[in-house]
Amino acid sequence: MLKTRILGSLAGGALRACDSSAVVKRPWKQGPRIAEDDRHVADEVRAFLADFGIPTFMAHDDLEVSDQWQDVILDRISAADIFIAILSAAYLASPYCLQESGIAVFRKAANTIIPLSIDDTISPGFLRPIQSRRVEPGSINPAILFAGIVRYDSTFAIDVMINRLGGANTFAQAEKAFALLQPHLTLATQQQIMDILGVAAANSQVRYAWGIKPTLSDLLADYGDLISEQERGLIVAALGGD
């Protein structure tokens, strides 16, 4: 699969480049309701990964007319960093879905495997040890997908979210980005914590957001001596301190 490179900017420096790719697997033949539901989920997953610069392969959409489709699918699975299985009753009834899931696990082709269930179907076969998550078509919790990217590459995922935090134009945008980032702060490097504080100092939508202030206060207490006096002063003022 073609790889992509993502470049951006952070308060603390350049967002490092990351090569990545993903396979999204859904069954070919299924009932109309399931087809509509998992199509919605597949589109949501694809859009979410695209925001991180991660290209996806879905056989339904990406196979060319002249492709030797079995070879192409196996190549994509082998090249993928992330394998996302959209589970349903139709998925279990598809020999190809089950085989390709097993191949992904056996070859360890995907560093991260994310099973998403649209009808309470649990992970089958070699996917069984991997916990699936129930999702509602049209309203997938982005935290589920972000956690998968964190498992794939936590440094990259946190950098991207800090970058998004820095670009927030409203309190709501800042709090939405921070809500994804906060559960994974224990994985952040010291430099990334400094970047978060730097972003907060530079962006009033971040430092004055009520949903961010409690954690920002904790980070400032632990790492405030690592940022400039000016940055520290801006954050303290926003927090209502002296």
C-alpha positions in Angstrom: 0.0 0.0 0.0 1.1 3.5 -0.7 2.4 5.2 2.4 2.0 8.8 3.4 3.9 11.4 5.3 2.4 13.9 7.7 4.0 17.1 8.5 2.7 19.8 10.8 3.9 22.3 13.4 3.8 22.4 17.2 4.6 25.1 19.7 7.6 23.1 20.7 8.9 22.2 17.2 8.1 20.1 14.1 5.6 17.3 14.2 7.6 14.3 13.1 6.7 12.4 9.9 4.9 9.1 10.2 4.5 6.3 7.6 1.3 4.3 8.0 -1.4 2.5 6.2 -4.6 0.6 7.1 -7.0 -2.1 5.8 -10.7 -1.8 6.5 -12.4 -5.2 6.1 -16.2 -5.6 5.6 -18.0 -8.5 3.8 -18.9 -8.4 0.1 -22.3 -10.1 0.3 -24.8 -9.1 3.1 -28.4 -8.0 3.7 -29.3 -4.4 2.8 -29.6 -3.2 6.4 -26.2 -4.6 7.4 -24.7 -3.3 4.2 -25.9 0.2 4.9 -24.7 0.1 8.6 -21.2 -1.2 7.9 -20.9 1.1 4.9 -21.5 4.0 7.3 -19.0 2.6 9.8 -16.4 2.0 7.1 -16.8 5.6 5.8 -16.4 7.0 9.3 -13.3 5.0 10.0 -11.8 6.0 6.7 -12.5 9.7 7.3 -11.1 9.5 10.9 -7.9 7.9 9.7 -7.6 10.4 6.8 -7.5 13.2 9.4 -4.3 11.6 10.7 -3.0 11.2 7.1 -3.4 7.4 7.2 -4.6 6.0 3.9 -7.0 3.1 3.9 -7.7 0.2 1.6 -11.2 -1.2 1.2 -11.5 -3.8 -1.5 -15.0 -2.7 -2.4 -13.8 0.8 -3.3 -10.1 0.4 -4.2 -9.7 -2.6 -6.4 -9.1 -1.7 -10.0 -11.0 -3.5 -12.9 -7.9 -5.4 -14.0 -6.5 -6.3 -10.6 -5.9 -9.8 -9.5 -8.0 -9.2 -6.5 -6.8 -12.0 -4.2 -3.2 -11.0 -4.7 -4.0 -7.3 -4.1 -5.9 -8.0 -0.9 -3.1 -10.2 0.5 -0.5 -7.5 -0.5 -2.5 -4.9 1.3 -2.9 -7.0 4.4 0.8 -7.7 4.5 1.6 -4.0 4.1 -0.9 -2.6 6.6 0.0 -1.2 9.9 -3.6 -1.2 11.1 -6.3 -3.8 10.3 -9.9 -2.9 11.1 -12.5 -5.6 11.0 -16.1 -4.4 10.8 -17.8 -7.3 12.5 -21.4 -8.4 11.9 -23.4 -11.6 11.3 -22.5 -11.2 7.6 -18.8 -11.0 8.5 -19.0 -14.4 10.3 -20.8 -15.8 7.3 -18.1 -14.7 4.9 -15.2 -17.2 4.4 -13.0 -14.5 3.0 -13.5 -12.2 5.9 -12.6 -14.9 8.4 -9.6 -16.0 6.3 -8.3 -12.5 5.9 -8.6 -11.8 9.6 -6.7 -14.9 10.4 -4.0 -14.0 7.8 -3.6 -10.5 9.4 -3.1 -12.1 12.8 -0.8 -14.9 11.6 1.4 -12.7 9.5 1.4 -10.1 12.1 0.9 -7.8 9.1 -1.0 -5.3 11.2 0.7 -3.8 14.3 -2.7 -2.9 15.5 -6.0 -4.8 15.0 -9.2 -3.0 15.8 -12.4 -5.1 15.7 -15.6 -3.0 15.5 -19.0 -4.7 15.9 -22.2 -3.2 14.5 -24.5 -5.9 15.9 -22.8 -7.3 19.0 -20.9 -9.9 17.0 -17.8 -10.8 19.0 -14.3 -11.3 17.5 -14.1 -14.7 15.7 -11.4 -17.2 15.2 -7.9 -15.9 15.6 -9.3 -12.4 16.4 -11.0 -13.8 19.5 -8.3 -12.8 22.0 -8.8 -9.2 20.8 -11.7 -7.4 22.4 -14.2 -6.0 19.9 -16.0 -2.7 20.5 -19.7 -2.1 19.8 -20.2 0.9 17.6 -23.3 2.7 16.3 -23.2 3.5 12.6 -23.1 7.2 12.1 -21.9 8.0 15.6 -18.7 6.1 16.3 -17.0 7.3 19.5 -13.7 8.8 18.1 -12.0 7.7 21.4 -12.2 4.1 20.2 -10.4 4.8 17.0 -7.9 7.2 18.6 -7.0 4.5 21.1 -6.2 2.2 18.2 -3.8 4.8 16.7 -2.2 5.2 20.1 -1.6 1.5 20.3 0.0 1.6 16.9 2.3 4.6 17.6 1.6 6.6 20.8 4.2 9.3 20.1 2.8 10.0 16.6 -0.8 10.0 17.8 -0.2 12.3 20.7 1.8 14.7 18.5 -1.0 14.9 16.0 -3.6 15.6 18.8 -1.3 18.3 20.3 -1.1 19.9 16.9 -4.9 19.8 16.6 -5.2 21.3 20.1 -3.0 24.2 19.1 -5.2 24.9 16.1 -8.4 25.0 18.1 -10.5 28.1 17.4 -13.2 27.6 20.0 -13.4 26.2 23.6 -15.5 23.3 22.2 -12.8 22.4 19.6 -10.1 22.5 22.3 -12.1 20.4 24.7 -12.9 17.9 22.0 -9.3 17.4 21.1 -8.2 17.3 24.7 -10.8 14.7 25.6 -9.1 12.3 23.2 -5.7 13.2 24.4 -6.2 13.2 28.2 -6.5 9.4 28.7 -3.1 8.8 27.1 -1.1 11.5 28.8 0.7 8.8 30.8 2.3 7.8 27.5 3.4 11.3 26.6 7.1 12.2 26.7 8.3 15.1 28.8 8.7 17.1 25.6 5.1 16.4 24.6 3.9 17.6 28.0 6.0 20.8 27.5 4.4 21.1 24.1 0.9 20.9 25.6 1.8 23.6 28.1 3.2 25.7 25.3 0.1 25.3 23.2 -2.0 26.3 26.2 0.1 29.4 26.7 -0.2 30.3 23.0 -3.9 29.6 22.6 -6.4 31.2 24.9 -9.1 28.7 23.7 -7.0 26.0 25.4 -6.0 27.6 28.6 -9.4 29.1 29.4 -11.4 26.0 28.5 -13.1 24.7 31.7 -12.8 21.1 30.6 -9.1 21.4 30.3 -8.2 23.5 33.3 -8.1 20.8 36.0 -5.5 18.7 34.0 -3.7 21.8 32.9 -3.3 22.7 36.6 -1.8 19.3 37.4 0.6 19.5 34.4 1.7 23.0 35.4 2.4 21.8 39.0 4.6 18.9 37.7 6.2 20.5 34.7 5.8 24.3 35.1 9.5 24.8 35.8 10.3 23.4 32.3 8.5 26.2 30.4 9.3 29.9 30.2 8.2 32.4 32.9 6.0 34.1 30.3 4.2 30.9 29.4 3.8 29.9 33.0 2.3 33.3 33.8 -0.3 33.1 31.0 -1.4 29.7 32.2 -1.5 30.7 35.9 -3.6 33.8 35.0 -6.1 31.6 33.1 -6.3 29.2 36.0 -7.1 32.1 38.3 -3.9 31.8 40.3 -1.5 34.4 41.6 
